[in-house]
Amino acid sequence: MGLLIESHINSLSENGLMLLVEDAERRIGSHVACGDPVEEYVDHQKYIFSLVQPELERRK
C-alpha cells in the first residue's frame, strides 16, 4: 500500500496535499478522542504526514 500512497501524493496539487494533512490530523484526533486508539491506525496517519512534508519541500 505504501507505493500506492506515495504515487498518489506525488500527483496531488499543493492544495490537495494540505487537505490530505488536515484529513490525517482530524482522523488522528477523532480516533484518539474515542479512547483506546489502535496504534497501527495512528501510525498510518503519521506515515502520510511523513510523505507529504518532503513532497512539499521538493516543490519549493
Contact map, one row per residue, 1 for C-alpha under 8 A:
111110000000000000000000000000000000000000000000000000000000
111111000000000000000000000000000000000000000000000000000000
111111100000000000000000000000000000000000000000000000000000
111111110000000000000000000000000000000000000000000000000000
111111111000000000000000000000000000000000000001000000000000
011111111100000000000000000000000000000000000000001000000000
001111111110000000000000000000000000000000000000000000000000
000111111111000000000000000000000000000000000000000000000000
000011111111000010000000000000000000000000000000001100100000
000001111111000000000000000000000000000000000000000000100000
000000111111100000000000000000000000000000000000000000000000
000000011111111110000000000000000000000000000000000000000000
000000000011111110000000000000000000000000000000000000000000
000000000001111111000000000000000000000000000000000000010000
000000000001111111100000000000000000000000000000000000000000
000000000001111111110000000000000000000000000000000000000000
000000001001111111111000000000000000000000000000000100010000
000000000000011111111100000000000000000000000000000000000000
000000000000001111111110000000000000000000000000000000000000
000000000000000111111111000000000000000000000000000000000000
000000000000000011111111100000000000000000000001100100000000
000000000000000001111111110000000000000000000000000000000000
000000000000000000111111111000000000000000000000000000000000
000000000000000000011111111100000000000000001101100000000000
000000000000000000001111111110000000000000001000000000000000
000000000000000000000111111111000000000000000000000000000000
000000000000000000000011111111100000000000001000000000000000
000000000000000000000001111111110000000001001000000000000000
000000000000000000000000111111111000000000000000000000000000
000000000000000000000000011111111100000000000000000000000000
000000000000000000000000001111111110100001000000000000000000
000000000000000000000000000111111111100000000000000000000000
000000000000000000000000000011111110000000000000000000000000
000000000000000000000000000001111111100000000000000000000000
000000000000000000000000000000111111100000000000000000000000
000000000000000000000000000000010111110000000000000000000000
000000000000000000000000000000110111111011000000000000000000
000000000000000000000000000000000001111111000000000000000000
000000000000000000000000000000000000111111100000000000000000
000000000000000000000000000000000000011111110000000000000000
000000000000000000000000000000000000111111111000000000000000
000000000000000000000000000100100000111111111100000000000000
000000000000000000000000000000000000001111111110000000000000
000000000000000000000000000000000000000111111111000000000000
000000000000000000000001101100000000000011111111100000000000
000000000000000000000001000000000000000001111111110000000000
000000000000000000000000000000000000000000111111111000000000
000010000000000000001001000000000000000000011111111100000000
000000000000000000001001000000000000000000001111111110000000
000000000000000000000000000000000000000000000111111111000000
000001001000000000000000000000000000000000000011111111100000
000000001000000010001000000000000000000000000001111111110000
000000000000000000000000000000000000000000000000111111111000
000000000000000000000000000000000000000000000000011111111100
000000001100000000000000000000000000000000000000001111111110
000000000000010010000000000000000000000000000000000111111111
000000000000000000000000000000000000000000000000000011111111
000000000000000000000000000000000000000000000000000001111111
000000000000000000000000000000000000000000000000000000111111
000000000000000000000000000000000000000000000000000000011111
